[in-house]
Amino acid sequence: MRGLMMNTPLLVTSFIDRAAEIFGDVEIVSRRADRSIQRYTYKECANRARRLASALRAFGLQPGDRVATLMWNHYAHFEAYFGIPLAGGVLHTLNLRLHPTEIARIANHARDRCVIVDEVLLPLWEQVSVHFKPERVIVVSSSRVQNQKSYDDYETVIDSASEPFIPPAMHEDDAIGLCYTSGTTGIPKGVLYSHRALALHTMALALPDVLGLRQADVMLPIVPMFHVNAWGLPFAAAMLGIKIVLPGACLDSPSICELFNSERVTFAAGVPTVWLTMLRHIEEHPETWRPQPGLRILVGGAAPPEALIRELQKRGVHVIHGWGMTETSPLATISRGVKSTMSNLSDDERVAITAKQGLPVPFVDIRTVNTNGVCPHDGKTMGELEVRGPWIASAYFESEGDRDKWSDDAWFRTGDVATIDGENYMRITDRTKDLIKSGGEWISSVDLENALMSHPSVQESAVIAIPDPKWLERPLAVVVLKAGAAATPESLRAHLATRFPKWWLPEKFIFANEIPRTGTGKFLKSKLRELYCSDGL
């Protein structure tokens, strides 16, 4: 027997309609490239998103056509998040931190018909356009000055739209967004999101034991809107009518602190590097940091060092640690504290749990698998992490050669190695290709990295495997010291010796000025292996 419920589609575009109708006067705040602040409301934003949709339809956009964006976090990008889907198109966010030829390769693979570009990114676009020729280029500019390239001006496009706009009929399984993986393990792959997947993901984000979002929040997504939909936060802001503050290209710590203070931010999100850099700034200029009571910060993209969690907590910040991937939309697990049944824990134990990747969010299942099958939940047995759920990818976009990424029973193989403990908290120990196998035993590079970053002189560290004639592989640590700090290999090895067995300790230490990163801020270990895995090291 089937239930007698209405079968209305789950559409992400309904969020902006709700925001305009119920929370029409709530602000959307953007920092422009010239550092000026622009303010307008959800009601105005929804109207402009509909006008953008109308203009795209007039340009000949058909349902399922891809429209690319090459933009920072600001009002026009927010409008595109809803305007492109309202037209029946697929929002394809291009990662502006990739090499121009890589951006072009991705755009050509996606067959983007149009691209919306920030004026300040036109030098980058000119390099991309050598290899990629869309039908239209729309430039978000502050001046509306016509240029030699015959680009369309964004505001002129908005003004040209005919009214009223009637969106095409949409199904909840229709595609709404396309994002390519960061390419840490090979050529970037396209992940094609549906309305249903992102609508369910957005509702899960807001749950009290996930991000605990509420309409009274002021949200600052430092995570870029050009990767994994800014972790879904723009959609959540519109769904709940939350005031959202978009920092544009001004991502330096003083500018971010200024927005925290002037806009009274209560929720923010970014990768660990953002918060590590901000902490250095706050330590040197404590007067620039006036956090709101109960401030929550979501840390994702990489495992936060326990030292970072402690320092933020000392300053009254509630740290939420999330894990996910492009293929998981992205949120799959969350760690924001301990269960009610785990009350008798020390502060150090609570921090250690927060540093784990946490519990699966509702509707998501996780398991770890090794050569012996599904691993026990003992917190020790390592296996490849597999996930499934309504917002987990079932295939890559127009890629037939990657079916081995899904198990025979349709779980997604993440490529992460993890353990799951008796309380069901998951902890990533490494990527499958980054694990160090020394003398037949596994060493976790992630554990070594986090321990090194707890040393008072270390700013950041990455650990890779180097060949060894006796043990096959041994760990090498690449270390960036804090400004003015000093350390020796002996002092770092002694620091690690209090936590790990002797055979885990890195064979060599390299002191570097910086660690290469991917376009999404993760350590680029393939480059480190290229630099340091030579026989002569």
C-alpha positions in Angstrom: 0.0 0.0 0.0 1.3 3.4 -1.0 0.9 6.5 1.2 -1.6 9.2 0.1 0.8 12.2 0.1 1.2 14.9 -2.6 4.1 14.3 -4.9 5.5 17.8 -5.3 9.0 18.0 -6.7 12.0 18.8 -4.5 13.4 21.8 -6.3 16.4 23.9 -5.1 14.9 26.9 -7.0 12.0 26.9 -4.5 14.4 28.2 -1.9 14.9 31.6 -3.5 11.2 31.9 -4.0 10.6 31.2 -0.3 13.3 33.6 0.7 11.9 36.4 -1.4 8.3 35.9 -0.1 9.0 35.3 3.6 12.4 36.9 4.2 12.4 39.5 1.4 14.0 42.3 3.5 16.9 40.1 4.8 20.3 41.4 3.5 22.8 39.8 1.1 26.1 41.6 1.6 29.0 41.5 -0.9 32.5 42.9 -0.9 33.3 44.2 -4.4 36.8 44.0 -5.9 37.4 47.7 -5.0 36.7 46.7 -1.4 33.4 48.6 -1.2 30.4 46.9 0.3 27.2 46.2 -1.6 23.9 45.5 0.1 20.6 44.4 -1.2 17.8 42.0 -0.2 16.5 38.5 -1.0 13.5 40.1 -2.7 15.8 42.1 -5.1 18.1 39.0 -5.6 15.2 36.8 -6.5 13.9 39.3 -9.0 17.4 39.6 -10.6 17.8 35.8 -10.7 14.5 35.5 -12.6 15.6 38.2 -15.0 18.9 36.4 -15.6 17.0 33.2 -16.3 14.7 35.0 -18.7 17.8 36.5 -20.5 19.5 33.1 -20.8 16.3 31.6 -22.3 16.2 34.4 -24.8 19.8 33.6 -25.7 18.5 30.1 -26.7 19.5 28.2 -23.5 17.7 24.8 -23.5 17.0 22.5 -20.5 20.2 20.7 -19.5 22.5 23.2 -21.2 25.6 24.1 -19.1 26.4 27.7 -18.1 29.8 28.2 -16.6 30.8 30.7 -13.9 34.3 32.1 -13.3 33.7 34.3 -10.3 34.5 35.0 -6.7 31.9 34.9 -3.9 29.6 37.8 -4.4 26.0 38.8 -5.3 26.2 38.0 -9.1 27.5 34.5 -8.3 24.7 34.0 -5.8 22.2 35.1 -8.4 23.7 32.6 -10.9 23.2 29.8 -8.3 19.5 30.3 -8.8 19.1 32.1 -12.1 20.8 29.4 -14.2 18.7 26.5 -12.7 15.5 28.7 -13.0 16.2 28.8 -16.8 16.5 25.0 -16.8 20.2 25.2 -17.2 23.0 23.5 -15.3 25.3 25.7 -13.1 28.9 24.7 -13.8 31.3 26.5 -11.5 34.9 26.7 -12.8 37.7 26.6 -10.4 39.7 29.9 -11.0 42.7 28.5 -9.1 43.4 25.9 -11.8 45.8 26.4 -14.7 44.1 28.1 -17.7 44.6 25.1 -19.9 43.0 22.9 -17.3 40.0 25.2 -16.9 39.6 25.1 -20.7 39.8 21.3 -20.8 37.1 21.1 -18.2 34.9 23.6 -19.9 35.2 21.9 -23.2 34.4 18.5 -21.6 31.3 20.0 -20.1 30.4 21.7 -23.4 29.5 25.0 -21.6 27.4 27.2 -23.9 27.9 30.4 -21.9 30.3 31.7 -19.3 29.8 34.5 -16.7 33.1 36.0 -15.7 34.3 38.6 -13.2 35.8 41.7 -14.7 38.8 41.2 -12.4 39.3 37.7 -13.8 39.4 38.8 -17.5 43.2 38.3 -17.7 42.7 34.7 -16.6 39.7 34.3 -19.0 41.8 35.6 -21.9 44.2 32.7 -21.3 41.3 30.2 -21.0 39.6 31.5 -24.1 42.6 30.5 -26.3 41.4 26.9 -25.9 37.7 27.3 -25.1 35.1 29.2 -27.2 31.7 29.5 -25.7 28.8 31.1 -27.5 28.6 34.0 -25.1 30.8 35.6 -22.5 28.9 37.7 -19.9 31.1 40.0 -17.8 30.2 41.2 -14.3 31.6 44.7 -14.3 31.2 47.8 -12.2 31.3 50.2 -15.2 29.3 48.7 -18.1 32.1 49.9 -20.4 31.9 48.2 -23.8 35.0 46.4 -24.8 36.7 45.2 -28.0 35.9 41.6 -27.4 32.1 42.1 -27.7 31.4 40.6 -24.4 28.0 41.0 -22.9 27.7 43.2 -19.8 26.0 41.4 -16.9 23.8 44.4 -15.9 22.8 45.0 -19.4 21.8 41.4 -19.7 19.7 41.7 -16.6 18.0 44.9 -17.8 17.2 43.3 -21.2 15.1 40.5 -19.7 11.5 40.3 -20.6 8.9 40.0 -17.9 7.0 38.1 -16.5 9.3 35.1 -16.5 7.7 31.6 -16.2 10.2 28.9 -15.4 10.0 25.7 -17.5 8.5 22.7 -15.8 11.2 20.8 -13.9 11.5 17.4 -12.3 13.4 16.8 -9.1 15.8 14.4 -10.8 16.8 17.0 -13.4 20.4 18.2 -13.3 21.0 21.5 -11.5 24.8 21.7 -11.1 28.1 20.4 -12.4 31.3 20.4 -10.5 34.6 18.8 -11.3 36.8 17.0 -8.7 40.0 18.7 -7.7 42.2 16.2 -9.5 44.3 15.1 -6.6 44.2 11.5 -7.8 44.0 12.0 -11.6 42.2 13.9 -14.3 39.2 15.9 -12.8 35.9 14.1 -13.1 32.5 15.8 -13.5 29.9 15.3 -10.8 26.3 16.1 -11.9 24.0 17.1 -9.1 20.2 16.8 -9.2 17.6 19.1 -7.6 16.5 16.2 -5.3 20.0 15.5 -4.2 20.9 19.1 -3.3 17.5 19.8 -1.8 17.9 16.9 0.6 21.5 17.8 1.3 20.5 21.4 2.1 17.9 20.3 4.6 20.4 17.9 6.2 22.9 20.8 6.6 20.5 22.8 8.7 19.7 20.1 11.3 20.6 20.9 14.9 23.2 18.2 15.2 24.7 19.0 11.8 25.4 22.7 11.3 22.5 23.9 13.5 21.6 26.7 11.1 18.8 29.1 11.9 17.2 32.2 10.2 18.7 34.5 12.8 22.3 33.5 11.8 24.7 35.7 9.8 26.6 33.4 7.4 30.1 34.0 6.0 31.2 31.4 3.5 34.9 31.8 3.0 34.9 28.4 1.2 34.7 29.4 -2.5 31.5 29.2 -4.5 33.4 27.8 -7.4 33.9 24.4 -5.7 31.3 21.9 -4.5 28.7 24.7 -4.3 30.5 26.4 -1.4 29.6 23.2 0.6 25.9 23.9 -0.1 25.8 27.0 2.1 24.3 29.4 -0.4 21.4 27.1 -0.9 21.0 26.7 2.9 21.1 30.5 3.4 18.3 31.0 0.9 16.2 28.1 2.2 16.2 29.6 5.7 16.4 33.3 4.8 19.8 33.7 6.5 21.7 36.9 6.0 24.7 35.9 3.9 28.0 37.8 3.7 30.1 37.2 0.6 33.8 38.3 0.9 34.6 38.5 -2.9 38.3 38.3 -3.7 39.4 40.0 -0.4 40.4 36.9 1.5 43.2 38.3 3.6 42.8 38.0 7.3 42.3 41.7 8.1 39.5 41.9 5.6 37.8 38.7 6.9 38.1 39.9 10.5 36.6 43.2 9.5 33.5 41.4 8.0 33.2 39.2 11.2 33.0 42.4 13.2 31.0 44.8 11.1 28.4 42.2 10.0 28.3 40.3 13.4 28.9 36.9 11.8 27.6 33.9 13.8 28.5 31.1 11.3 31.5 30.8 9.0 33.1 28.1 6.9 36.5 27.5 5.4 39.5 25.1 5.1 42.0 24.8 8.0 44.5 27.0 6.2 42.1 29.9 6.4 41.7 29.6 10.2 45.4 28.9 10.8 46.3 32.1 8.9 43.6 34.0 10.8 44.9 32.8 14.1 48.3 34.2 13.3 46.8 37.5 12.5 44.7 37.5 15.7 47.7 36.7 17.8 49.5 39.7 16.4 46.5 42.0 16.3 44.0 40.8 19.0 42.1 44.1 18.8 40.9 43.2 15.2 38.9 40.2 16.5 35.5 40.7 18.2 33.6 37.4 17.7 29.9 37.1 18.4 28.9 35.0 21.4 28.3 31.4 20.2 30.2 31.8 17.0 30.4 28.5 15.0 33.0 27.7 12.5 32.8 24.9 10.0 36.2 23.4 9.1 36.5 21.1 6.2 38.5 20.2 3.1 41.3 18.7 5.3 41.6 17.4 8.8 42.0 20.3 11.3 45.0 19.9 13.7 43.9 19.4 17.3 46.0 22.5 18.1 43.8 24.6 15.8 40.6 23.3 17.5 42.0 24.1 20.9 43.1 27.7 19.9 39.7 28.5 18.4 37.9 27.0 21.4 40.0 29.2 23.7 38.6 32.2 21.9 35.0 31.1 22.4 34.5 29.5 19.0 32.5 26.3 18.6 34.3 24.2 16.0 32.4 21.9 13.7 34.4 19.5 11.6 32.8 18.2 8.4 34.0 15.7 5.9 33.0 15.1 2.3 34.0 15.1 -1.3 32.8 16.6 -4.6 31.1 13.2 -5.1 29.2 13.5 -1.8 27.7 17.0 -2.6 29.8 17.4 -0.2 28.7 16.8 3.4 28.8 13.1 4.4 29.9 13.1 8.1 30.0 15.7 10.8 31.8 16.0 14.1 30.5 18.8 16.3 30.8 17.3 19.8 30.2 14.1 21.6 27.1 12.0 22.1 24.9 12.5 25.2 26.0 9.0 26.3 29.7 10.0 26.3 29.6 12.7 29.0 32.5 11.5 31.2 35.3 12.6 28.9 38.2 15.0 29.5 38.7 18.1 27.4 41.5 16.4 25.5 39.3 13.5 24.7 36.6 15.8 23.5 39.0 17.7 21.2 40.3 14.3 19.8 36.7 13.4 18.9 36.1 16.7 17.2 39.3 16.2 15.2 37.8 13.0 13.8 35.6 13.1 10.7 32.7 12.1 12.9 29.3 10.5 12.4 27.4 10.0 9.2 24.7 12.6 8.7 21.1 11.4 8.3 20.5 9.4 5.1 24.2 8.7 4.6 25.7 5.2 5.3 29.4 4.6 5.6 31.6 1.5 5.9 35.3 0.6 5.6 36.4 -2.4 3.5 39.7 -4.2 3.2 40.9 -7.5 1.7 39.1 -9.3 4.5 35.8 -7.7 3.7 33.8 -5.1 5.8 36.0 -3.9 8.7 34.9 -4.2 12.3 34.0 -1.0 14.2 37.0 -1.2 16.6 38.7 2.1 15.9 41.8 0.3 14.7 41.2 -1.8 11.6 41.9 0.4 8.5 40.0 0.0 5.3 38.9 2.0 2.3 36.0 4.2 3.2 32.8 3.6 1.1 29.6 5.7 1.2 26.1 5.7 -0.1 23.1 8.0 0.1 20.6 10.2 -1.8 23.2 12.9 -2.5 26.2 10.6 -3.4 27.2 10.4 -7.0 26.2 7.2 -8.9 28.5 7.9 -11.9 30.7 10.6 -13.3 29.5 12.9 -16.1 30.2 11.4 -19.5 33.0 9.2 -18.2 32.6 5.5 -18.9 36.0 4.3 -17.7 35.6 4.9 -13.9 33.0 2.2 -12.9 35.6 0.7 -10.6 35.0 3.7 -8.3 31.7 2.0 -7.3 31.5 -1.4 -5.6 29.4 -4.3 -7.0 26.7 -3.4 -4.5 26.7 0.3 -5.5 28.7 1.9 -2.7 31.0 4.8 -3.7 34.7 4.0 -3.1 36.2 7.2 -1.8 39.9 6.4 -2.0 40.2 7.5 1.7 41.5 5.0 4.2 39.6 5.2 7.6 38.7 3.5 10.8 35.3 3.5 12.5 35.2 3.1 16.3 32.6 1.4 18.5 30.7 4.7 18.8 30.6 4.9 15.0 32.9 7.9 14.8 34.9 7.8 11.5 38.5 8.9 11.3 40.4 9.4 8.0 43.9 8.0 8.3 45.0 8.6 4.8 44.3 8.5 1.1 44.9 5.0 -0.3 47.8 6.2 -2.4 49.3 8.3 0.4 49.5 5.5 3.0 53.1 4.7 3.8 53.9 0.9 3.9 57.1 0.4 5.9 58.3 -3.2 6.4 54.8 -4.5 5.7 53.1 -2.2 8.3 51.0 0.9 7.6 51.9 4.4 8.7 49.3 7.2 8.5 50.7 10.4 6.9 47.7 12.4 8.2 48.4 11.4 11.8 52.1 12.5 11.5 51.1 15.8 9.8 48.6 16.7 12.5 51.1 15.8 15.3 53.8 17.9 13.6 51.5 20.9 13.3 50.9 20.8 17.1 54.6 21.7 17.5 54.8 25.4 18.5 57.3 26.2 15.7 55.5 24.5 12.9 53.1 26.3 10.7 52.2 23.3 8.4 53.6 20.0 7.4 53.0 17.3 4.8 54.3 13.8 5.0 55.0 11.5 2.0 56.6 8.1 1.4 60.1 7.9 0.0 61.7 4.7 -1.3 63.9 2.7 1.1 66.0 -0.3 0.2 65.3 -2.2 3.4 61.8 -1.2 4.4 60.5 -0.4 0.9 59.0 2.9 2.1 59.8 5.4 4.9 58.1 8.7 5.8 59.6 12.1 4.8 58.2 15.2 6.4 58.1 18.6 4.6 57.8 21.3 7.2 57.1 25.0 7.0 58.1 26.9 10.1 56.2 29.8 11.6 57.8 33.2 10.9 60.8 33.7 13.2 60.6 30.2 14.7 63.3 27.6 14.7 63.3 23.8 14.9 65.7 20.9 14.0 65.0 17.4 12.8 66.0 16.1 16.2 63.6 18.4 18.1 60.7 17.4 15.7 61.5 13.7 16.0 61.5 14.0 19.8 58.1 15.8 19.6 56.7 12.9 17.6 58.3 10.2 19.8 55.9 11.0 22.6 53.0 9.9 20.4 54.2 7.3 17.9 56.4 4.1 17.9 59.9 4.6 16.8 59.4 3.0 13.4 56.7 5.6 12.5 59.1 8.5 12.9 60.1 10.3 9.7 63.4 9.2 8.2 64.1 12.8 6.9 62.8 16.3 7.4 62.8 19.0 4.6 62.3 22.6 5.7 60.5 24.5 2.9 59.0 28.0 2.4 55.7 26.6 1.4 53.9 23.4 0.5 52.3 23.1 -3.0 48.5 22.9 -3.0 45.7 22.0 -5.3 43.2 24.5 -6.6 41.0 23.7 -3.6 43.7 24.1 -0.9 44.7 20.5 -0.3 48.4 19.4 -0.1 49.6 18.5 -3.6 51.5 15.4 -2.6 52.1 14.3 -6.2 54.3 17.5 -6.6 56.1 16.7 -3.3 56.8 13.2 -4.5 58.1 14.6 -7.8 60.4 17.0 -5.8 61.7 14.8 -3.1 61.3 11.1 -4.1 64.5 11.0 -6.1 67.2 8.4 -5.4 69.7 11.1 -4.5 67.7 12.7 -1.7 
